[in-house]
């Protein structure tokens, strides 16, 4: 291999400008620098064999030291050299050296043994540069760059923090000596005080670096400070050769740094996961605490006694549904999303699954939420029932007071009247008058029996409905009943007294008696009519108010007949006056048998006629109110019948998106985000419906025959829609996270999705074990019972009986996933610990960033081996705990 006509294989590491310039003469300054540098570099290896060279082009001419140099730097034996001193012996030895270089994959161009033997300086320097490239620089690679670029990148990273240093090449960037001093200080800060260096002292800086490197780093002085400073552009190959010695001198530190970087990366994953766990625990605790505090409030069914207080409870409940609960719905959904994302990250980083604290599982929160909604539903029904009850109570209480007032007005003075002894000193005519008057009273008394029974019935109903002031109602009712019993007793007693003396009296005025008998029932009828015309009513539909209007129309139809009765009664009075005038009877002007005068009858009749149109007006106003309520019902129903199907349609569309494999995950994500934005934009329709619902409740409308959708249906559907779109987006995000972390292509992911969808028989996003097995077989898996059982433990660790798409993706990518392992982390710690089985606090703080170091110190257990000093830490058990193989 005396001459080589092909380019060096190191070209894959070196750019064309790195090749030996074979066509142009060396620059004199560069040649001087190369001769000095290459000579020093060769001697740094030859001294290991107890020899050196003085003149680079002369001392390699016989090939002996050249072969020795190659043996030292390669660690291999070359063929035995020829011992003769003839020219052909020298050529043979040089060829043996060149053959060895050739065997290492180096291809030289136009460098032959004859030129080396003849002492050709250009060829000799070119050959040594080729050896330096192959054995000192070629293996340097940082982030898959070429050797030159890798060495440059390494220098740039190491000197980046230093002032006045900007490494851009291997010539001008090194002239002031600061870059070399920065490299030394970065790895051995104890050797150089960088703060005292000056940019305007390049020779001093260079000599400092050369002397320190030679004395403490075993790097011989290969360059001359004055030559570098005084040369416009120092020789690149000389600088590269010298700088490569620093790279190799600090290779051990590089290995430690690599190990430290790996550990930092692993610890960063752990710290991030722990932060997510803490956030989950905090959010779960806050949500459960809110549920715990809210349920007793919803379970409190202590009814208020006043309608205003119960309506305030209903308003508080509306605020809870509109304002307080929706953020909690979002928190619950976000909690589930965070939990799924955390579990995905743990799987992707080969960490054990996260188990929340007892009582804070997603299922625990779901159960607590379910309990909340059950109590919530019952609470609203109870509120509306109580409001209806209080409305009924207020109506009955007012009716009770009205009837009691009428009755007590009628009974006022009756007991005193019945207790009078007026008949003892009365005349015959007066006795008979008193008797007839008492008979009329008895008729009136019987007529009032119905009102007393109505009062008692209303009081009983108020008691049954648990009226808050039932005690006063009962007391008043009891007083009326006791008074009524006493009136009956007094009436009977007075009748007995009058009947005893009735035989003593003969004259009776039949006309007065007839008037009294007809006037009293008619007067009672008018009292009843007035009571009915002023009776309060409560209705909830147009049908009910029309029924009242029909009854009122029927009453008005009886007025002509009543007017006839009035005219007949008033005719009796006319007959009395006529007889008195005819027979010259002087009338006292008072009917002795009744307190009712013709004027009383006339006045009450006028009052009845006045109340009829007022009743008409009241009924018509209620018709308008019920019609307004019906418009509210139709308005609510029109919106609900649109919103309800819209929500259902969106739910179905989202379900289709989750199984549609067309397009990339990013496109699916964009579609889902658009769906989510459309849904959010639709919220104004829900708010408007809530407003109509509130108007209906404020109008005490509790039913709607025009729609099957209640506000509660719409609320639940809306919350489910928001939760479903958020969960679906999270599933796609986790698929993207899995795809990127596992290195899956979009085509592979589409294939996985197509296979999953094919065997997802129920179209619910999950496969049954039998369908999953069929899916695996279709993909080429040869499954026995034992192997399939093992796979099921991987994809269904919680024994839910189904396989989700995320679990399916994890399984399909797990076998080829490139993840950090506990063994890799242990190996990295072992490097930092200098191959010891333990590591010290000082070593951790020296090799790792402060935050990462303290994280390890706080969690590592004490090393228990006899060979460890006090305070030594066990990094082996710590590494295992990071991956769930033991407790941290």
SULFENCOR-V701957 format. One record per pair of residues at least 6 apart in sequence whose C-alpha atoms are under 8 Angstrom apart, sorted by the first residue. I is the first residue (numbers start at 0). J is the second residue. Records with the same first field share a line. If there is no record, write none. Layout:
I=J ; J
//
This chain:
0=94 ; 97 ; 98 ; 101
1=94 ; 97 ; 98 ; 110 ; 111 ; 112
2=107 ; 108 ; 109 ; 110 ; 111 ; 112
3=106 ; 107 ; 108 ; 109 ; 110 ; 111
4=106 ; 107 ; 108 ; 109
5=106 ; 107 ; 108
6=106 ; 107 ; 108
7=104 ; 105 ; 106 ; 107 ; 108
8=104 ; 105 ; 106
9=105 ; 132 ; 133 ; 137
10=18
11=145
12=137 ; 144 ; 145 ; 146 ; 147
13=145 ; 146 ; 147
14=145 ; 147
17=236
19=125 ; 128 ; 129
21=121
24=121
25=121
28=226 ; 230 ; 233 ; 234
29=233 ; 234
32=222 ; 223 ; 226 ; 233 ; 234 ; 237
33=124 ; 234 ; 236 ; 237
34=55 ; 124
35=221 ; 222
36=220 ; 221 ; 222 ; 237 ; 240 ; 241
37=55 ; 124 ; 127 ; 128 ; 221 ; 237 ; 240
38=52 ; 53 ; 54 ; 55 ; 221
39=219 ; 220 ; 221
40=219 ; 221 ; 240 ; 241
41=51 ; 52 ; 68
42=50 ; 51 ; 52
43=218 ; 219
44=68 ; 71 ; 72
45=51 ; 67 ; 68 ; 71
47=71
48=67 ; 71
52=58
55=123 ; 124
56=115 ; 118 ; 119 ; 120 ; 123 ; 124
57=118
58=64
59=65 ; 115 ; 116
60=89 ; 93 ; 115 ; 116 ; 117 ; 118
61=84 ; 88 ; 89 ; 90 ; 92 ; 93 ; 116
62=89 ; 90 ; 92 ; 93 ; 96 ; 116
63=80 ; 92 ; 93
65=93 ; 96
66=77 ; 92 ; 93 ; 95 ; 96
69=75 ; 96
70=76 ; 77
72=134
73=134
77=95 ; 96 ; 99
78=95
80=92 ; 95
81=88 ; 89 ; 91 ; 92
82=88
83=89
86=116
89=116
90=112 ; 113 ; 116
91=112
93=112 ; 115 ; 116
94=112
97=112
100=130
101=107
105=129 ; 133
107=129
110=122 ; 126
114=122 ; 123
115=122 ; 123
128=236
131=240
135=240 ; 243 ; 244
136=146 ; 147 ; 240 ; 243
137=146
138=146
139=145 ; 146 ; 147 ; 149 ; 150
140=146 ; 148 ; 149 ; 150
141=149 ; 150 ; 152 ; 153
142=149
143=149
150=243 ; 246
151=166 ; 167 ; 168 ; 169
154=166 ; 182
155=165 ; 166 ; 167
157=181 ; 182 ; 185
158=164 ; 165 ; 166 ; 178 ; 181 ; 182 ; 185
159=165
161=181
163=177 ; 198
164=172 ; 177 ; 178 ; 181
165=172 ; 178
166=172 ; 173 ; 178
169=235 ; 236 ; 238 ; 239
170=232 ; 233 ; 234 ; 235 ; 238
171=231 ; 232 ; 233
172=178
173=179
174=201 ; 227 ; 228 ; 233
175=198 ; 199 ; 200 ; 201 ; 202 ; 204 ; 205 ; 228
176=201 ; 202 ; 203 ; 204 ; 205 ; 208
177=196 ; 198 ; 201 ; 204 ; 205
179=205 ; 208
180=191 ; 193 ; 204 ; 205 ; 207 ; 208
181=193
182=245
183=190 ; 191 ; 208 ; 212
184=190 ; 191 ; 192 ; 193
186=249 ; 252
190=211
196=204
197=204
201=228
202=224 ; 225 ; 228
205=224
206=224
209=219 ; 220
210=220
212=218 ; 219 ; 220
213=219 ; 220
216=248
218=244 ; 245
221=241
222=237 ; 241
226=233
227=233
254=830
255=827 ; 830 ; 831 ; 846
256=846
257=827
258=826 ; 827 ; 828 ; 830 ; 831
259=827 ; 828 ; 831 ; 846 ; 847
261=824 ; 827
262=824 ; 827 ; 828
263=847 ; 848 ; 851
265=819 ; 824
266=851
267=851
268=348
269=881
272=341 ; 344 ; 345
275=337 ; 341
276=341 ; 353 ; 355
279=334 ; 337 ; 338
280=355 ; 356 ; 359
282=330 ; 334
283=334 ; 359 ; 364
284=359
286=327 ; 330 ; 331
287=364 ; 367
290=367 ; 368 ; 371
293=371
294=371 ; 374 ; 375
297=374 ; 375 ; 378
298=374 ; 378
300=378 ; 381
302=309 ; 385
303=309
304=389 ; 466 ; 467
305=389
306=386 ; 389 ; 390
309=382 ; 385 ; 386
310=386
312=382
313=379 ; 382 ; 383
316=379
328=718
329=722
331=364
332=722 ; 725 ; 726
334=361
335=361
336=725 ; 726 ; 729
338=361
340=729 ; 733
341=353
342=352 ; 353
343=733 ; 737
345=351 ; 352 ; 353
346=352 ; 809
347=737 ; 740 ; 741 ; 818
348=818 ; 819
349=818 ; 819 ; 820 ; 882
350=881 ; 882 ; 883
351=882 ; 883
354=360
358=364
388=464
392=461 ; 464 ; 466
394=535 ; 536 ; 537
395=457 ; 461
396=461
398=534 ; 535
399=454 ; 457 ; 458
402=450 ; 454
403=454 ; 479
406=447 ; 450 ; 451
407=479
413=486
414=485 ; 486 ; 489
417=486 ; 489 ; 490 ; 493
418=489 ; 493
422=429 ; 430 ; 433 ; 497
427=503 ; 504 ; 505 ; 506
428=504 ; 505 ; 506 ; 507
429=591
430=497 ; 500 ; 501 ; 504
431=501 ; 504 ; 505 ; 506 ; 507
432=507 ; 508 ; 591 ; 592
433=497 ; 591 ; 592
434=494 ; 497 ; 498 ; 501 ; 592
435=512 ; 592
436=512 ; 515 ; 591 ; 592 ; 593
437=494 ; 592
439=515 ; 516 ; 519 ; 592 ; 593
440=593
441=490
442=516 ; 519 ; 520
443=519 ; 520 ; 523
446=520 ; 523
451=479 ; 480
454=476
455=476
458=469 ; 472 ; 473 ; 476
461=469
462=469
510=571 ; 572 ; 574 ; 575
511=571 ; 572 ; 575 ; 590 ; 591 ; 592
512=592
513=571
514=568 ; 569 ; 571 ; 572
515=590 ; 592 ; 593 ; 595
517=568
518=568 ; 595 ; 600
519=593 ; 595
521=564 ; 565
522=600 ; 603
525=603 ; 604 ; 607
528=607
529=606 ; 607 ; 610
532=610 ; 611 ; 614
533=610 ; 614
538=544
539=625 ; 700
540=625 ; 629
541=622 ; 625 ; 626
544=618 ; 621 ; 622 ; 625
545=622
547=618
548=615 ; 618
555=611
565=600
569=597
572=597
578=584
579=585 ; 586
589=596
590=596
628=695 ; 698 ; 700
631=691 ; 694 ; 695
632=695 ; 703 ; 705
633=705
634=691
635=688 ; 691 ; 692
636=703 ; 705 ; 706 ; 708
637=706
638=688
639=688 ; 706 ; 708 ; 709 ; 713
640=706 ; 708
642=684 ; 685 ; 713
643=708 ; 713 ; 716
646=716 ; 717 ; 720
647=716
649=720
650=720 ; 723
653=671 ; 674 ; 723 ; 724 ; 727
656=667 ; 671
657=727
658=752 ; 756 ; 764
660=749 ; 752 ; 753
661=749
663=745
664=731 ; 734 ; 735 ; 745
665=735
667=731
668=728 ; 731 ; 732
671=724 ; 727 ; 728
672=728
674=724
675=721 ; 724 ; 725
678=721
685=713
688=710
689=710
692=710
695=701
730=805
733=805
734=805
737=743 ; 808 ; 809
738=744 ; 745 ; 748
741=812 ; 816 ; 817
743=812
751=808
752=804
754=774
755=766 ; 774 ; 804 ; 807
756=762 ; 764
758=766 ; 770 ; 771 ; 773 ; 774
759=765 ; 766 ; 767 ; 770
760=766 ; 770
764=803 ; 804
765=801 ; 802 ; 803 ; 804
766=801 ; 802 ; 803
767=800 ; 801 ; 802
768=791 ; 800 ; 801 ; 802
771=802
772=787
776=782
792=798
793=810
794=802 ; 806 ; 807 ; 809 ; 810
795=801 ; 802 ; 806
820=882
821=878 ; 879 ; 881 ; 882
822=878
824=878
825=874 ; 875 ; 878
828=838 ; 874
829=835 ; 836 ; 837
831=838 ; 842 ; 843 ; 846
832=838 ; 839 ; 842
836=873 ; 874 ; 875
837=862 ; 867 ; 871 ; 872 ; 873 ; 874 ; 875
838=871 ; 872 ; 873 ; 874
839=870 ; 871 ; 872
840=856 ; 870 ; 871 ; 872
843=852 ; 855 ; 856
844=852 ; 853
856=872
858=877 ; 887
859=872 ; 873 ; 874 ; 876 ; 877
860=872 ; 873 ; 874 ; 876 ; 877
861=870 ; 871 ; 872 ; 873
862=870 ; 871 ; 872 ; 873
863=873
876=885
877=887
879=885
880=886 ; 887
881=887
//
